[in-house]
Amino acid sequence: MTGDEVLAIFKKTGGYITGNHIVYTSGKHGEAYLNKDAIYPHTREISQICREIAERFKDKGIEVVAAPALGGIILSQWVAYYLSELTNKEVFALYTEKVPDPNLPGQNNQVFRRGYDKLVKGKKVLITEDITTTGGSVIKVVKSVRNAGGDVTAVCVLVNRDPENINSKSIGAPFTALAEVKMQSWDEADCPLCKKSVPINTTVGKGREYLAKKAVTDNSRR
């Protein structure tokens, strides 16, 4: 399965939005968006993608597939299922959960709970994720696997949104992506879509929150 085929599945399921005015989590604006939540309801398509991941890592001795909740739970389940089938041995599917970081208020760690850390110890782990924008969540899972005594054999994501900056060196583990997409973005002050008064998409990204905050700011100035 090529990167174009993976992106075609995103487009087919409504997960690759273009020609819009999007507000990203970073606060920057852009015209395209990858909506990972749109692809998960389509079991046949997500199964095909996870089968591809399993095929790529079937000879790496993977014993555990781990991913960050929530969407990553689906990925870890499917990939572990196919790895178990391809290698004829049980491969565990685990996930980390967001837990407030006591040292960094307002930020979260990705931590194994429910005794899952015991299933990671001493095992070769494949970390999966849907989309990397900054790589932050994946890096936290890498850290949690190592803290639990596991060996991070590889990290594989469906789409890498920043191929220039997210790689094996920045992640701290062997890293690969099924597809790569570089999306142009602008600061609000430089956004050509704002200057053209293109309506902001409020169904994905942070458009709804942005408009609500902007309304409060505009009212306070009156």
C-alpha positions as CSV (number, residue, x, y, z in Angstrom):
1,M,0.0,0.0,0.0
2,T,1.5,3.3,-1.1
3,G,1.2,6.7,0.6
4,D,-1.2,7.8,-2.1
5,E,-3.4,4.8,-1.5
6,V,-3.5,5.6,2.3
7,L,-4.5,9.3,1.5
8,A,-7.1,8.0,-1.0
9,I,-8.7,6.1,1.9
10,F,-8.8,9.3,4.0
11,K,-10.4,11.2,1.1
12,K,-12.9,8.4,0.5
13,T,-14.0,8.5,4.2
14,G,-14.1,12.2,4.4
15,G,-11.0,12.4,6.5
16,Y,-8.9,14.6,4.1
17,I,-10.5,18.0,3.8
18,T,-9.2,20.6,1.4
19,G,-10.4,24.0,0.1
20,N,-11.5,25.1,3.6
21,H,-10.5,27.7,6.2
22,I,-9.2,25.7,9.2
23,V,-8.0,26.8,12.6
24,Y,-5.4,24.3,13.9
25,T,-4.7,23.4,17.5
26,S,-1.5,25.4,17.2
27,G,-3.6,28.5,16.5
28,K,-2.3,28.8,13.0
29,H,-4.7,28.8,10.0
30,G,-4.7,26.7,6.9
31,E,-6.8,25.3,4.0
32,A,-6.5,21.6,4.6
33,Y,-7.2,19.2,7.4
34,L,-6.7,15.5,8.2
35,N,-9.7,14.3,10.3
36,K,-8.6,11.0,11.8
37,D,-12.0,10.5,13.5
38,A,-13.6,10.2,10.0
39,I,-11.7,7.1,9.1
40,Y,-12.2,5.0,12.3
41,P,-15.9,4.1,11.7
42,H,-15.0,2.4,8.4
43,T,-13.8,-0.9,9.7
44,R,-12.9,-2.3,6.3
45,E,-10.6,0.6,5.4
46,I,-8.9,0.9,8.8
47,S,-8.4,-2.9,8.8
48,Q,-6.7,-2.6,5.4
49,I,-4.3,0.0,6.6
50,C,-3.5,-1.9,9.8
51,R,-2.9,-5.0,7.8
52,E,-0.3,-3.0,5.8
53,I,1.5,-2.0,9.1
54,A,1.5,-5.6,10.3
55,E,3.0,-6.8,7.0
56,R,5.8,-4.3,7.3
57,F,6.8,-5.4,10.8
58,K,6.0,-9.1,10.8
59,D,9.7,-10.0,10.8
60,K,10.7,-7.7,13.6
61,G,9.7,-10.0,16.5
62,I,7.0,-7.6,17.8
63,E,5.4,-8.8,21.0
64,V,3.3,-5.7,21.9
65,V,1.6,-3.0,19.9
66,A,1.0,0.1,21.9
67,A,-0.7,3.4,21.0
68,P,-2.0,6.5,22.7
69,A,-5.8,6.6,23.5
70,L,-8.3,7.3,22.1
71,G,-8.0,6.6,18.4
72,G,-4.8,4.7,18.8
73,I,-6.7,1.9,20.7
74,I,-8.3,0.9,17.4
75,L,-5.0,0.9,15.6
76,S,-3.2,-1.2,18.3
77,Q,-6.1,-3.7,18.2
78,W,-6.1,-4.3,14.5
79,V,-2.3,-4.3,14.1
80,A,-1.8,-6.7,16.9
81,Y,-4.6,-8.9,15.5
82,Y,-2.9,-9.1,12.1
83,L,0.6,-9.5,13.6
84,S,-0.7,-12.4,15.7
85,E,-2.2,-14.0,12.5
86,L,1.0,-13.5,10.4
87,T,3.4,-14.7,13.1
88,N,1.3,-17.4,14.6
89,K,1.8,-16.1,18.1
90,E,-0.1,-13.8,20.5
91,V,0.8,-10.2,20.2
92,F,-0.7,-7.9,22.8
93,A,-2.6,-4.7,22.0
94,L,-2.1,-2.0,24.7
95,Y,-2.7,1.7,25.0
96,T,-1.6,4.6,27.1
97,E,-3.9,7.2,28.7
98,K,-3.6,10.9,29.3
99,V,-2.6,11.7,32.8
100,P,-1.8,15.3,34.0
101,D,1.9,16.0,34.2
102,P,2.6,17.2,37.8
103,N,5.6,19.1,36.6
104,L,3.9,20.9,33.7
105,P,0.5,22.3,34.6
106,G,-2.0,22.1,31.7
107,Q,0.0,19.3,29.9
108,N,-0.5,15.6,30.0
109,N,1.7,12.5,29.9
110,Q,0.8,9.2,28.1
111,V,0.9,6.5,30.8
112,F,0.2,2.8,30.9
113,R,-2.5,2.1,33.4
114,R,-4.7,-1.0,34.3
115,G,-1.5,-3.0,34.9
116,Y,-0.5,-2.8,31.2
117,D,3.0,-1.8,32.2
118,K,3.6,-5.3,33.3
119,L,2.7,-6.6,29.9
120,V,5.3,-4.3,28.3
121,K,8.3,-5.2,30.5
122,G,11.0,-7.0,28.6
123,K,9.1,-7.1,25.3
124,K,9.6,-5.7,21.8
125,V,7.1,-3.0,21.2
126,L,5.7,-1.4,18.0
127,I,4.1,2.0,18.7
128,T,1.3,3.1,16.3
129,E,-0.4,6.4,15.9
130,D,-2.8,8.0,13.4
131,I,-1.4,11.4,12.6
132,T,1.7,13.2,13.8
133,T,1.7,17.0,13.8
134,T,4.3,17.7,16.4
135,G,5.1,14.2,17.4
136,G,4.5,15.0,21.1
137,S,2.1,12.1,21.9
138,V,4.3,9.5,20.2
139,I,7.4,10.8,22.1
140,K,5.4,10.4,25.4
141,V,4.5,6.8,24.5
142,V,8.1,6.0,23.6
143,K,9.1,7.3,27.1
144,S,6.4,5.3,28.8
145,V,7.3,2.1,27.0
146,R,10.9,2.5,28.1
147,N,9.9,3.5,31.7
148,A,8.0,0.2,31.8
149,G,11.1,-1.8,30.7
150,G,10.0,-2.3,27.1
151,D,12.1,-2.2,23.9
152,V,10.8,0.3,21.4
153,T,11.4,-1.6,18.2
154,A,9.7,0.9,15.9
155,V,7.1,3.7,15.6
156,C,4.7,3.7,12.7
157,V,2.1,6.3,11.9
158,L,-0.6,6.6,9.3
159,V,0.3,10.1,8.2
160,N,3.2,12.4,9.1
161,R,2.1,16.0,8.7
162,D,5.6,17.5,9.2
163,P,8.1,15.3,7.3
164,E,10.8,18.0,7.6
165,N,10.9,17.9,11.3
166,I,9.4,14.6,12.5
167,N,11.7,11.7,12.0
168,S,13.6,9.0,13.8
169,K,16.0,11.5,15.4
170,S,13.2,13.8,16.8
171,I,11.1,10.9,18.0
172,G,14.0,9.1,19.6
173,A,13.2,5.7,18.0
174,P,13.0,4.1,14.5
175,F,10.2,6.0,12.8
176,T,8.2,5.5,9.6
177,A,5.0,6.9,8.2
178,L,2.7,5.2,5.6
179,A,2.0,8.6,4.0
180,E,3.4,12.2,4.3
181,V,1.5,15.4,3.8
182,K,3.0,18.9,4.2
183,M,0.2,21.4,4.9
184,Q,0.8,25.1,4.5
185,S,-0.3,27.2,7.5
186,W,-0.2,30.9,8.5
187,D,-0.3,33.0,11.6
188,E,-3.7,34.6,11.9
189,A,-2.3,38.0,11.0
190,D,-0.9,36.7,7.8
191,C,-3.7,34.4,6.8
192,P,-4.8,35.0,3.2
193,L,-8.1,33.3,3.9
194,C,-8.9,35.7,6.7
195,K,-8.1,38.6,4.4
196,K,-10.6,37.2,1.8
197,S,-13.2,36.7,4.6
198,V,-13.4,33.0,3.8
199,P,-15.8,31.4,6.5
200,I,-14.0,29.3,9.1
201,N,-14.9,25.6,9.3
202,T,-16.4,25.0,12.7
203,T,-16.9,21.2,12.4
204,V,-13.2,20.3,12.6
205,G,-10.1,21.8,14.2
206,K,-10.5,24.6,16.6
207,G,-12.7,26.9,14.5
208,R,-15.6,26.9,16.9
209,E,-13.4,27.8,19.8
210,Y,-11.6,30.4,17.8
211,L,-14.8,32.2,16.8
212,A,-16.2,32.1,20.3
213,K,-13.0,33.6,21.7
214,K,-13.0,36.2,19.0
215,A,-16.6,37.2,19.7
216,V,-15.8,37.8,23.3
217,T,-12.7,39.9,22.4
218,D,-14.7,41.9,19.9
219,N,-17.4,42.6,22.4
220,S,-15.0,43.7,25.1
221,R,-13.6,46.3,22.7
222,R,-17.0,47.9,22.0
